[in-house]
């Protein structure tokens, strides 16, 4: 165990943004604890894979405990695990609500609580980044995502609250609010519908998100920021 090597935790790390962030933080020289519901063990000794569902009570703490046991410290937490269900609001079911809120809110709450406790105990401070959506403050009639706004709006509020609560204790807290990112949910956009949601007329790419998070990681004077990575969506149409 190299106690001087910084350690990042990335949730939702099995694919897309999360998987890219694992590689990006390794590129910065961090050891990484990667968490997701389905995750294979890594051949890289500096990557610890922790399979499990962040929606389940206690899983957030278990991920942080695993990072501490393996690497001895936690410097960064990226709350990337999330669920988006697009429906007209009156068609959401109680099951939809439970599924979205458990992963988007409870999972992030538990991981953040344990990660900040570990950061404070280590005396080195740290950084929490949560993945949010521009729909929170830039609603769009073409996108029916009320549960996304409800759950990710909670993370935006928590981001600002924790940034102030821990500002003098070395823990920074930020978020990235995303537009539509090309992913397994939206691998292509043949009619240009997704691109048209953004003033720049294209979908975002995973690398756009990674660059934004790495900027926040390396910006020590930035905290409490909701950084919009949305092709101008939040600025207006």
WORATA-V712653 format. One record per residue. D_LAST is the distance of its C-alpha to the last C-alpha in Angstrom with 2 decimals. Layout:
d_last: {D_LAST/D_LAST}
This chain:
d_last: {50.62/49.18/48.38/46.83/44.15/40.81/39.66/36.22/35.62/32.82/32.27/30.95/32.54/33.74/30.85/27.36/25.99/29.19/31.56/29.78/30.02/33.73/34.26/32.14/34.13/37.34/36.33/36.26/39.75/38.99/40.84/38.53/39.05/36.92/36.55/35.43/36.91/38.33/39.19/41.99/44.05/43.18/45.81/44.52/46.69/43.93/41.63/42.65/41.32/41.30/40.64/39.75/37.21/35.30/34.94/38.72/40.28/41.79/40.01/37.89/41.12/42.89/40.42/40.85/44.60/44.74/43.00/45.44/48.41/47.57/46.15/47.23/43.98/40.26/37.92/34.47/32.97/29.75/28.76/27.10/28.74/26.50/25.92/22.90/23.76/21.23/22.62/22.08/23.22/26.45/27.46/27.63/31.28/33.23/33.67/29.93/29.67/32.66/31.56/28.09/29.34/32.40/30.71/27.47/29.21/32.95/33.07/31.00/33.01/36.32/35.56/34.17/37.15/39.63/37.93/37.76/41.37/42.38/40.59/42.35/45.65/45.42/44.97/42.51/39.23/36.33/32.64/30.61/27.17/25.37/22.67/19.96/16.51/13.03/13.24/15.68/13.46/10.01/11.22/9.86/12.12/12.43/14.10/17.30/18.26/19.92/22.69/20.51/18.92/22.46/24.13/21.76/21.13/24.89/24.82/22.34/24.74/27.71/26.37/26.31/29.58/31.46/30.25/31.97/34.92/35.85/34.71/38.36/39.60/37.84/35.32/31.65/28.96/25.35/22.60/19.90/16.81/15.77/13.13/14.99/18.01/20.40/23.45/26.21/23.88/21.49/23.82/22.39/19.45/21.34/18.97/15.86/14.41/13.88/12.53/9.81/8.46/7.70/6.14/9.93/10.75/13.55/14.95/16.40/20.15/22.79/23.74/20.39/21.19/24.82/24.17/22.13/24.92/27.61/26.10/26.29/29.75/30.96/29.43/32.18/30.69/27.46/27.71/25.71/22.47/19.54/18.18/14.74/15.18/11.93/10.63/8.11/6.81/8.41/7.16/3.78/0.00}
